[in-house]
Amino acid sequence: MDDEMRSAAAPRWRGAPGRLEVWYATLSDPVTRAGLWVHCETVAPTAGEPYAHGWVTWFPPQGSPRTERFGPEPVRPAAGAPWFEAAGALVGPERLSGSARSLTWDLSWKDTGAPLWTFPRLAWEREVLPGAQVVLAPTADFTGTLTIDDTDLPVDRWRGNVAHIYGHGNARRWGWIHADLGDGDVLEAVTAVSHKPGLNRLAPLAFIRFRIDGKDWPATILPSLRMRTTLGLEHWQIEGRVGRREVLIRVDQPDERCVSLEYTDPDGGKCVCTNTEQADIYIELGDRRWSVKGTGHAEVGLRGQQAPPVNERSQS
């Protein structure tokens, strides 16, 4: 790994309370449009003992998603080569493995590109925001095996990403997008309202990053203040201007392709995310157009009365 990857990948939690660290991977089969979401997190409550846990969700080509959970178990700050290793799951350099009831995964990944900084690198390194994310491998190729109910499914050059989150907890509400645009081009977007007092009264701030023809755009990693976010569980969009360019990002995530799971923050607060790796995403950037059908990765997170009921489905 080069220095930039090491900085982005190094575990951040060193035992402080009130922290949340997440490693996740999302990947899609470009042929069948099946998808996989592996989510591993360390939670250090403001009061109580830290623990590690996570889940894996399988999105079959046809039918409802299936989620299996692993953990929780007590955890200490990472000391070895893996970035996350707990409750039978492992995330590390070019490796992703684990087992949770009816689902087992043993995958390797490679990406020749540099990390994609969704948030300013300085904000990540100095922890000046309530939470931040960096995409370690934005155009990763995955190979290996996924086992479903004792049946092995080869994973051969599935496309996706590996990312890292660190902060004090989840936002008040948020939307997330990862879209493989083909030929090494990719879009990563996070739009969110902070859960912190004062900041929770603001409109959603959109952080939008394209990598096109090997170049990251926009050049300045700051929130796109002229972008308007309209969040909904099945249909949502981000629209406006970044610099001199008009940008439209429209997301459709049908209910039958989604899973809704509950998150618990370090302070004990609850929120629900509705996630799919089979979204339809339409993108306009100036005079360029992309349409990602059935392999877009997207999520909406909400709290309180806005949150949908949890529809976690396990078939084991």
C-alpha positions in Angstrom: 0.0 0.0 0.0 1.2 3.6 -0.7 1.1 6.3 2.0 -2.3 7.6 1.0 -3.9 4.2 1.3 -2.2 3.6 4.6 -3.6 6.9 6.0 -7.1 6.1 4.8 -7.1 2.5 5.9 -5.5 2.7 9.3 -7.9 1.9 12.1 -8.8 5.2 14.0 -10.4 4.0 17.2 -7.9 3.8 20.1 -10.2 3.2 23.0 -12.1 6.5 23.4 -15.8 6.3 24.3 -18.4 7.8 22.1 -16.9 6.6 18.8 -18.2 4.6 15.9 -15.9 3.0 13.2 -17.2 1.2 10.2 -15.7 -0.8 7.4 -18.0 -1.8 4.6 -17.9 -3.3 1.1 -20.7 -3.3 -1.5 -20.4 -5.3 -4.7 -22.5 -6.3 -7.7 -22.4 -9.0 -10.3 -22.5 -7.1 -13.6 -24.2 -10.1 -15.3 -27.0 -11.1 -13.0 -27.2 -7.9 -11.0 -27.0 -9.8 -7.7 -25.4 -7.8 -4.9 -23.6 -8.2 -1.6 -23.2 -5.8 1.4 -20.8 -6.6 4.2 -20.9 -4.1 7.1 -18.5 -4.4 10.0 -18.4 -1.9 12.9 -16.9 -1.1 16.2 -19.1 0.8 18.7 -17.6 2.5 21.7 -20.6 3.7 23.7 -20.5 6.9 25.7 -21.4 4.6 28.7 -20.6 0.9 28.6 -18.1 -1.5 27.1 -17.1 -1.3 23.4 -18.2 -4.1 21.1 -17.8 -5.2 17.5 -20.6 -6.6 15.3 -22.0 -6.4 11.8 -24.1 -7.9 9.2 -24.0 -9.3 5.6 -26.9 -8.8 3.2 -27.3 -10.9 0.0 -29.4 -9.4 -2.8 -30.3 -12.2 -5.1 -31.0 -11.7 -8.8 -34.7 -12.4 -8.0 -36.5 -12.4 -4.7 -36.1 -10.6 -1.3 -32.7 -9.6 0.3 -31.5 -11.8 3.1 -29.6 -10.4 6.1 -27.5 -12.3 8.7 -25.8 -10.7 11.7 -22.6 -11.5 13.5 -21.5 -10.5 17.0 -21.7 -8.5 19.2 -18.5 -9.4 21.1 -16.1 -7.4 23.2 -13.5 -5.6 21.3 -10.1 -3.8 21.8 -8.3 -1.4 19.5 -6.8 -3.1 16.4 -3.2 -4.3 16.9 -2.6 -6.6 13.9 -2.5 -6.5 10.1 -6.3 -6.7 9.6 -8.3 -3.4 9.9 -11.2 -5.2 11.5 -11.2 -8.7 12.9 -14.0 -9.8 15.3 -17.1 -12.0 15.5 -15.8 -14.3 12.8 -15.4 -11.4 10.2 -12.3 -9.9 8.8 -11.5 -6.8 6.7 -8.0 -6.1 5.6 -5.7 -5.3 2.7 -7.3 -6.9 -0.3 -9.2 -9.4 1.9 -12.8 -9.7 3.0 -14.1 -12.9 4.8 -16.5 -14.1 7.4 -19.5 -16.3 8.3 -22.9 -15.5 9.7 -25.4 -18.3 9.9 -26.5 -19.1 6.3 -24.0 -16.8 4.6 -20.3 -17.3 4.3 -17.9 -15.1 2.2 -14.3 -15.5 1.3 -13.3 -12.7 -1.1 -10.2 -10.9 -2.3 -10.3 -7.5 -4.0 -7.9 -5.4 -6.0 -8.0 -1.8 -7.1 -5.2 0.0 -8.9 -6.8 3.4 -8.3 -6.1 5.7 -5.3 -8.6 6.2 -2.5 -11.5 8.6 -3.2 -11.9 11.3 -0.6 -15.6 12.0 -0.2 -14.8 14.4 2.7 -11.7 16.7 2.9 -8.7 14.6 3.8 -7.8 17.2 6.5 -11.2 16.7 8.1 -10.6 12.9 8.2 -7.1 13.2 9.7 -8.0 15.8 12.3 -11.5 14.5 13.0 -13.0 18.0 12.8 -16.4 16.7 11.6 -19.0 14.6 13.6 -18.2 11.8 11.1 -16.3 11.3 7.8 -15.9 8.7 5.1 -13.2 7.7 2.7 -13.5 5.1 -0.1 -10.4 3.0 0.0 -11.1 1.1 -3.2 -13.6 3.0 -5.3 -13.4 0.7 -8.4 -12.6 -2.7 -6.8 -12.8 -6.0 -8.5 -13.8 -8.9 -6.2 -13.2 -12.6 -6.7 -13.7 -15.6 -4.4 -16.7 -17.5 -3.1 -20.0 -16.7 -1.5 -21.7 -19.6 0.2 -25.5 -19.5 0.6 -27.2 -22.3 2.5 -24.2 -24.6 1.8 -24.3 -23.8 -1.9 -21.1 -22.1 -3.3 -21.5 -19.2 -5.6 -18.4 -18.1 -7.5 -17.6 -14.4 -7.3 -15.7 -13.5 -10.5 -14.8 -9.9 -11.1 -17.8 -8.4 -9.3 -17.5 -4.7 -9.1 -17.8 -2.5 -6.0 -16.0 -0.6 -3.3 -14.4 -0.9 0.1 -14.9 2.1 2.4 -14.0 3.3 5.9 -16.1 5.6 8.3 -15.1 7.1 11.6 -16.9 9.5 13.9 -19.3 10.0 16.8 -22.3 8.3 15.3 -24.7 8.4 12.4 -26.3 11.5 10.9 -29.8 12.7 11.7 -30.7 11.8 8.1 -28.6 10.9 5.1 -28.4 9.6 1.6 -25.5 7.7 0.1 -24.7 6.6 -3.4 -22.0 4.5 -5.0 -22.3 4.2 -8.8 -19.9 2.4 -11.1 -20.1 4.3 -14.4 -18.0 2.0 -16.4 -14.5 2.3 -17.9 -13.0 3.1 -14.5 -15.4 6.1 -13.9 -17.3 6.2 -10.6 -19.6 8.5 -8.5 -19.5 8.6 -4.7 -22.0 10.9 -2.9 -23.0 11.5 0.7 -25.7 14.0 1.6 -26.5 14.4 5.3 -27.9 16.5 8.1 -25.8 16.2 11.3 -27.3 14.8 14.5 -25.4 17.5 16.5 -27.4 20.3 18.1 -27.4 23.4 15.9 -26.1 21.5 12.9 -29.3 19.4 12.9 -31.3 22.5 11.8 -29.4 22.9 8.5 -30.5 21.6 5.1 -28.6 18.5 3.9 -25.0 19.1 2.9 -24.0 17.2 -0.2 -20.5 15.9 -0.7 -20.1 14.7 -4.3 -17.1 13.1 -5.9 -16.7 11.9 -9.5 -13.6 10.1 -10.8 -13.8 10.4 -14.6 -11.0 9.5 -17.0 -8.7 9.1 -14.1 -9.3 12.6 -12.6 -11.3 13.4 -9.5 -13.9 16.2 -9.7 -14.6 18.6 -8.3 -11.0 19.5 -7.5 -12.0 21.1 -4.1 -13.4 18.6 -1.6 -16.0 20.7 0.0 -19.8 20.4 0.4 -21.6 21.5 -2.7 -23.7 24.3 -1.2 -25.8 24.9 -4.4 -27.0 21.3 -4.4 -30.6 20.6 -3.2 -31.4 17.2 -1.7 -34.9 15.6 -1.7 -34.9 12.4 0.4 -37.4 9.6 0.1 -37.3 5.9 0.8 -38.0 4.8 -2.8 -37.2 7.9 -4.9 -34.7 10.7 -4.1 -32.4 13.0 -5.8 -29.6 15.6 -5.5 -29.8 18.5 -8.0 -28.1 21.9 -8.5 -24.7 23.3 -9.5 -21.2 22.4 -8.7 -18.9 25.1 -9.9 -20.1 25.9 -13.4 -21.7 22.6 -14.1 -25.3 21.5 -13.7 -25.6 18.2 -11.8 -28.6 15.9 -11.4 -28.4 12.6 -9.5 -31.7 10.7 -9.3 -32.1 7.4 -7.4 -34.8 4.8 -7.5 -34.6 2.0 -4.9 -37.7 -0.1 -5.1 -38.9 -1.5 -1.8 -38.6 -5.1 -3.0 -34.9 -4.7 -3.6 -34.2 -3.0 -0.2 -33.5 -4.0 3.3 -34.2 -1.7 6.3 -31.9 -2.2 9.3 -31.6 -0.5 12.7 -28.4 1.3 13.8 -27.4 2.1 17.4 -25.2 5.1 18.0 -22.6 5.3 20.7 -25.0 7.6 22.7 -27.8 4.9 22.4 -29.8 6.7 19.8 -31.5 4.7 17.1 -31.9 5.2 13.3 -32.9 3.1 10.4 -31.1 2.8 7.1 -32.8 1.5 3.9 -30.2 0.0 1.7 -29.9 -1.7 -1.7 -27.2 -2.8 -4.0 -29.7 -2.9 -6.9 -30.7 0.7 -7.3 -31.4 2.5 -10.6 -29.3 5.7 -10.7 -29.5 8.4 -13.4 -26.8 11.0 -13.6 -26.3 14.2 -15.5 -23.1 16.2 -15.3 -23.1 19.1 -17.7 -23.6 17.5 -21.1 -22.7 13.9 -20.0 -25.2 11.3 -19.1 -25.1 7.9 -17.3 -27.8 5.4 -16.5 -27.0 2.6 -14.0 -29.7 0.0 -14.1 -30.0 -2.5 -11.2 -26.4 -2.3 -10.0 -26.3 1.1 -8.2 -25.5 1.1 -4.5 -27.7 3.5 -2.4 -29.0 4.1 1.1 -31.3 6.4 3.0 -31.0 6.8 6.7 -33.8 8.4 8.9 -34.6 8.8 12.6 -37.8 9.0 14.6 -41.2 9.2 13.0 -39.6 9.5 9.5 -37.9 6.2 9.9 -39.5 3.1 8.1 -40.2 -0.1 10.0 -37.3 -2.5 10.1 -37.8 -5.2 7.5 -34.7 -7.2 8.1 -35.2 -10.6 6.4 -33.3 -13.7 7.5 -34.1 -17.1 5.9 -31.8 -19.3 7.9 
